[in-house]
Amino acid sequence: MTRFRRWTRLPAVLFLLAALPLLSSCYVPDQFRAEIRLARNGDFSITYDGVLTWAPLYTDIRSGKVKGPEIQEKVESIRRDLKRDPQFTDVRSLGAGQFMVKYKRTGNLASSIGLITFIRRNARIIDIDNRANGRVAILVQTPNPEKFKLLNDAGLMIRGSLRVMSELRLAGPHNAGAVYEDKASGWTVYDWIIDGSQPVFPEIVFRR
């Protein structure tokens, strides 16, 4: 389930999980359940249920750069910023720049040409690059080994599960930890478990 290599874009629908942003400018996911669905008719959904940590505030609090009432002010500012996106149905502060969130986005690829992102373009964790030529690349930002160590050294871990459910046909290899058919829907399910011990780079390729 682990790969330490550079990824290249593949000529099909690509699920690609690669490189988190720098520690100084990112949300770090933890204790999460994330799911991506792609239907044959183009319908898609992205759901996330878990913790998001705004790393800059978390590290500033730990280092003592932010103290006292300023902590709550900054926490509330981040909470309001997340809630500006109506697809966050719940945002609750856990303190120290950490938030328990629920998020769901749905749509159809036919009317969503371009980049579809979670959380947003300046704080990306999941991207759906829906190209006009019919190719769709889904990328989830995860850390390379160096950045992964920086996160761990700062007391931040990436732990959770990713599930991809699809009616689409595979167009290449994948490295899911488990694959099975969901009997209720008939869709194929691909699961990855991320335990925080090392960077994980899930990969799966579909064809529309």
LOPAVO-566695 format. One record per residue: x negated, y negated, z negated of N, C-alpha, C in turn. Coordinates in steps of 0.2 Angstrom, whole numbers, padded with zeros to 4 digits, always signed. Layout:
BEGIN
XYZXYZXYZ
...
# end
This chain:
BEGIN
-0004+0006+0000+0000+0000+0000-0004-0006+0000
-0011-0006-0001-0015-0012-0001-0019-0012+0005
-0020-0018+0008-0024-0019+0013-0028-0026+0012
-0035-0026+0013-0038-0032+0013-0041-0033+0020
-0037-0036+0024-0039-0038+0031-0036-0044+0033
-0038-0047+0039-0035-0052+0042-0029-0049+0046
-0023-0053+0046-0018-0051+0050-0017-0054+0057
-0015-0051+0062-0014-0054+0068-0006-0053+0070
-0004-0058+0074+0003-0058+0076+0004-0052+0081
+0010-0048+0080+0011-0043+0084+0017-0045+0089
+0017-0042+0095+0022-0044+0100+0029-0041+0099
+0032-0042+0094+0038-0039+0092+0041-0043+0086
+0046-0040+0083+0049-0043+0077+0044-0041+0071
+0041-0045+0068+0035-0043+0063+0037-0046+0056
+0036-0041+0052+0037-0043+0045+0029-0043+0042
+0027-0049+0040+0020-0049+0039+0019-0053+0032
+0016-0050+0027+0015-0053+0021+0007-0054+0020
+0006-0061+0020-0001-0063+0020-0002-0069+0015
-0007-0071+0013-0010-0077+0009-0006-0082+0006
-0005-0082-0001-0002-0088-0004-0006-0094-0004
-0003-0100-0004-0006-0106-0004-0011-0107-0010
-0015-0112-0010-0020-0113-0015-0016-0114-0022
-0020-0112-0027-0017-0112-0034-0014-0119-0036
-0018-0124-0033-0016-0131-0035-0010-0134-0032
-0007-0130-0027-0001-0132-0023+0004-0127-0022
+0006-0123-0027+0011-0117-0025+0015-0115-0030
+0021-0113-0028+0025-0109-0033+0023-0102-0033
+0022-0099-0039+0020-0092-0039+0026-0087-0041
+0028-0082-0037+0033-0078-0039+0031-0073-0044
+0036-0071-0049+0034-0066-0053+0041-0062-0056
+0041-0056-0058+0046-0052-0060+0053-0053-0056
+0051-0052-0050+0057-0054-0045+0059-0048-0041
+0065-0048-0038+0068-0044-0033+0069-0048-0027
+0066-0047-0021+0067-0050-0015+0070-0046-0010
+0074-0048-0006+0077-0044-0001+0078-0048+0006
+0076-0045+0011+0077-0047+0018+0082-0043+0022
+0087-0045+0025+0091-0041+0029+0091-0044+0036
+0091-0039+0041+0092-0041+0048+0097-0036+0051
+0102-0039+0054+0107-0035+0057+0106-0035+0065
+0109-0030+0068+0108-0029+0075+0111-0035+0079
+0117-0038+0076+0120-0044+0079+0116-0051+0078
+0111-0051+0074+0107-0057+0073+0108-0060+0066
+0113-0057+0062+0114-0060+0056+0108-0058+0051
+0106-0063+0047+0101-0062+0042+0102-0065+0035
+0099-0062+0031+0099-0065+0024+0093-0064+0020
+0091-0069+0016+0085-0069+0011+0088-0070+0004
+0087-0065+0000+0088-0066-0007+0082-0066-0012
+0082-0069-0017+0077-0069-0022+0080-0070-0029
+0078-0066-0033+0081-0066-0040+0075-0065-0045
+0072-0070-0048+0066-0069-0052+0063-0076-0054
+0057-0075-0056+0054-0081-0059+0050-0085-0054
+0050-0091-0054+0045-0095-0050+0042-0100-0055
+0035-0100-0054+0031-0104-0058+0027-0110-0054
+0028-0116-0055+0025-0121-0052+0018-0122-0055
+0013-0119-0051+0006-0118-0054+0003-0124-0056
+0003-0130-0053+0000-0136-0055+0002-0138-0062
+0009-0138-0064+0011-0140-0070+0009-0135-0075
+0010-0128-0074+0008-0123-0078+0001-0124-0080
-0004-0125-0076-0011-0125-0077-0012-0132-0081
-0009-0137-0079-0010-0144-0083-0008-0143-0090
-0002-0139-0091+0000-0138-0098-0005-0134-0102
-0008-0129-0099-0012-0124-0102-0019-0128-0104
-0021-0133-0099-0027-0136-0100-0027-0142-0105
-0020-0144-0107-0019-0150-0111-0019-0156-0107
-0019-0156-0101-0018-0162-0097-0011-0166-0098
-0006-0161-0099+0001-0164-0100+0003-0161-0106
+0006-0166-0110+0007-0164-0117+0014-0168-0119
+0017-0165-0125+0023-0169-0128+0028-0170-0123
+0032-0175-0124+0038-0177-0120+0037-0177-0112
+0031-0178-0110+0029-0178-0103+0030-0171-0100
+0029-0166-0104+0031-0159-0102+0038-0158-0100
+0043-0160-0104+0050-0159-0102+0052-0163-0097
+0049-0169-0096+0050-0174-0090+0048-0171-0084
+0043-0168-0084+0040-0165-0077+0044-0158-0076
+0046-0154-0081+0050-0148-0080+0056-0150-0077
+0060-0155-0080+0066-0157-0077+0066-0160-0070
+0060-0163-0069+0059-0166-0062+0059-0160-0057
+0055-0155-0059+0055-0149-0054+0061-0145-0054
+0065-0144-0059+0071-0141-0059+0076-0145-0054
+0077-0151-0055+0081-0155-0051+0079-0155-0043
+0072-0154-0042+0070-0154-0035+0072-0147-0032
+0072-0142-0036+0074-0135-0033+0082-0135-0032
+0085-0138-0037+0093-0138-0036+0095-0143-0030
+0091-0147-0028+0093-0150-0022+0095-0146-0016
+0092-0140-0016+0094-0135-0011+0100-0131-0013
+0105-0131-0010+0111-0128-0013+0111-0120-0012
+0106-0118-0009+0105-0110-0009+0102-0108-0015
+0099-0112-0019+0098-0110-0026+0104-0110-0030
+0107-0104-0032+0113-0104-0036+0112-0105-0043
+0106-0104-0046+0104-0104-0053+0097-0106-0053
+0096-0111-0057+0089-0113-0059+0089-0114-0067
+0085-0110-0070+0085-0111-0078+0077-0112-0080
+0076-0117-0084+0069-0118-0086+0067-0112-0091
+0061-0110-0091+0058-0105-0096+0053-0109-0099
+0052-0115-0098+0046-0119-0101+0040-0118-0097
+0035-0123-0098+0028-0122-0095+0028-0122-0088
+0033-0125-0084+0033-0125-0077+0036-0118-0074
+0039-0114-0078+0042-0108-0076+0050-0108-0076
+0053-0105-0070+0060-0106-0070+0062-0099-0067
+0068-0097-0070+0072-0091-0068+0077-0093-0063
+0076-0091-0057+0080-0093-0051+0084-0088-0048
+0090-0089-0045+0093-0085-0040+0094-0089-0034
+0093-0086-0028+0093-0089-0022+0096-0085-0016
+0100-0087-0012+0103-0083-0006+0104-0088+0000
+0101-0086+0005+0102-0089+0012+0104-0084+0017
+0109-0086+0021+0112-0082+0026+0112-0086+0032
+0113-0083+0038+0114-0086+0044+0113-0081+0050
+0113-0084+0056+0112-0080+0062+0106-0082+0066
+0102-0078+0068+0096-0080+0072+0098-0084+0078
+0104-0082+0081+0105-0086+0088+0106-0093+0087
+0108-0095+0081+0109-0102+0080+0104-0105+0075
+0098-0102+0074+0093-0104+0069+0086-0103+0072
+0085-0105+0079+0079-0105+0082+0074-0110+0078
+0068-0107+0077+0063-0111+0073+0061-0108+0067
+0058-0111+0062+0056-0109+0056+0061-0109+0051
+0063-0103+0048+0067-0103+0042+0063-0101+0036
+0063-0105+0031+0058-0104+0025+0062-0104+0018
+0059-0100+0014+0060-0100+0007+0053-0101+0003
+0052-0106+0000+0057-0111-0003+0058-0116+0002
+0053-0120+0004+0054-0125+0009+0047-0125+0013
+0047-0129+0018+0041-0130+0022+0034-0132+0018
+0035-0136+0013+0029-0138+0009+0028-0133+0003
+0032-0128+0002+0031-0123-0003+0034-0116-0001
+0030-0113+0004+0033-0108+0007+0031-0101+0004
+0036-0097+0003+0034-0090+0001+0037-0085+0006
+0043-0086+0009+0045-0082+0014+0046-0086+0020
+0044-0084+0026+0045-0088+0032+0049-0083+0037
+0054-0085+0041+0056-0082+0047+0055-0086+0053
+0050-0084+0057+0049-0088+0063+0053-0085+0069
+0058-0088+0070+0063-0086+0075+0062-0089+0081
+0058-0086+0086+0056-0089+0092+0061-0089+0098
+0061-0094+0102+0065-0094+0107+0065-0089+0112
+0059-0086+0113+0058-0080+0117+0061-0073+0115
+0064-0074+0109+0067-0068+0106+0063-0064+0101
+0057-0066+0100+0053-0063+0095+0054-0066+0088
+0054-0062+0083+0055-0065+0076+0050-0062+0072
+0046-0067+0069+0041-0065+0064+0043-0067+0057
+0043-0063+0053+0044-0064+0046+0038-0063+0042
+0036-0069+0038+0030-0069+0035+0031-0071+0027
+0028-0067+0023+0029-0069+0016+0022-0070+0013
+0021-0076+0010+0014-0079+0008+0012-0075+0002
+0007-0071+0002+0004-0068-0004-0004-0069-0004
-0007-0069-0009-0014-0071-0010-0019-0066-0007
-0025-0069-0005-0030-0065-0003-0034-0063-0010
-0039-0059-0010-0042-0057-0016-0045-0062-0020
-0048-0068-0017-0051-0073-0021-0045-0077-0024
-0040-0079-0021-0034-0083-0024-0031-0079-0029
-0030-0072-0028-0027-0068-0032-0030-0068-0039
-0037-0068-0039-0041-0068-0045-0040-0075-0049
-0040-0080-0045-0038-0087-0048-0032-0087-0052
-0027-0084-0049-0020-0083-0052-0021-0079-0058
-0024-0074-0058-0024-0069-0064-0028-0073-0069
-0034-0076-0067-0038-0080-0072-0034-0085-0076
-0029-0088-0072-0025-0094-0075-0019-0091-0079
-0018-0084-0079-0013-0081-0083-0007-0080-0079
-0007-0081-0072-0001-0080-0068-0002-0073-0064
+0003-0069-0064+0003-0063-0060+0009-0063-0055
+0008-0059-0050+0014-0058-0045+0016-0051-0046
+0022-0050-0048+0025-0044-0050+0032-0043-0047
+0034-0038-0044+0041-0038-0042+0042-0033-0037
+0048-0033-0033+0049-0028-0028+0052-0032-0022
+0050-0029-0016+0052-0032-0010+0056-0026-0006
+0062-0028-0003+0066-0023+0000+0067-0026+0007
+0066-0023+0012+0068-0025+0019+0074-0020+0021
+0080-0022+0023+0085-0018+0026+0086-0020+0033
+0087-0015+0038+0087-0017+0045+0091-0012+0049
+0095-0014+0054+0098-0010+0059+0093-0009+0065
+0088-0013+0065+0084-0013+0071+0079-0008+0071
+0076-0006+0077+0072+0000+0078+0065-0003+0076
+0061+0002+0073+0054+0001+0072+0050+0000+0079
+0045-0004+0079+0041-0005+0085+0034-0004+0084
+0032-0001+0078+0025+0000+0076+0025+0003+0069
+0019+0003+0067+0018+0006+0060+0020+0001+0055
+0021+0004+0049+0022+0000+0043+0019+0003+0037
+0019+0000+0031+0015+0003+0025+0020+0002+0019
+0026+0003+0020+0031+0003+0015+0030+0009+0010
+0031+0008+0004+0030+0013-0001+0035+0019-0001
+0041+0017+0001+0047+0021+0002+0051+0019+0007
+0054+0024+0011+0058+0023+0017+0064+0028+0016
+0070+0025+0017+0076+0030+0016+0082+0026+0020
+0087+0030+0021+0093+0028+0024+0098+0026+0018
+0101+0020+0019+0106+0018+0014+0113+0021+0017
+0116+0026+0013+0121+0030+0015+0127+0025+0016
+0128+0020+0012+0134+0016+0013+0134+0012+0019
+0129+0009+0021+0128+0005+0027+0126+0008+0033
+0122+0014+0032+0118+0017+0038+0112+0013+0040
+0110+0008+0036+0104+0004+0038+0098+0008+0035
+0092+0007+0038+0086+0009+0035+0083+0004+0030
+0081+0007+0024+0078+0003+0019+0070+0004+0018
+0067-0001+0018+0059-0001+0017+0058-0004+0010
+0054-0001+0006+0053-0004-0001+0046-0004-0002
+0044-0010-0006+0037-0011-0008+0038-0013-0016
+0033-0010-0020+0033-0012-0027+0026-0015-0028
+0027-0021-0031+0021-0025-0032+0020-0026-0040
+0014-0023-0042+0014-0022-0050+0009-0027-0053
+0006-0032-0048+0002-0037-0051-0006-0035-0052
-0007-0029-0050-0014-0026-0051-0019-0028-0046
-0016-0030-0040-0020-0031-0034-0016-0034-0029
-0019-0038-0024-0015-0041-0018-0012-0035-0014
-0006-0037-0012-0002-0032-0008+0000-0035-0001
-0001-0031+0004+0001-0034+0011+0005-0030+0015
+0012-0030+0013+0017-0026+0017+0017-0028+0024
+0018-0023+0028+0019-0024+0035+0024-0020+0039
+0028-0022+0043+0033-0018+0046+0035-0022+0053
+0036-0018+0058+0037-0021+0065+0044-0018+0067
+0048-0023+0070+0055-0021+0073+0055-0023+0080
+0060-0021+0083+0061-0023+0090+0069-0025+0091
+0071-0031+0093+0078-0032+0094+0081-0029+0100
# end
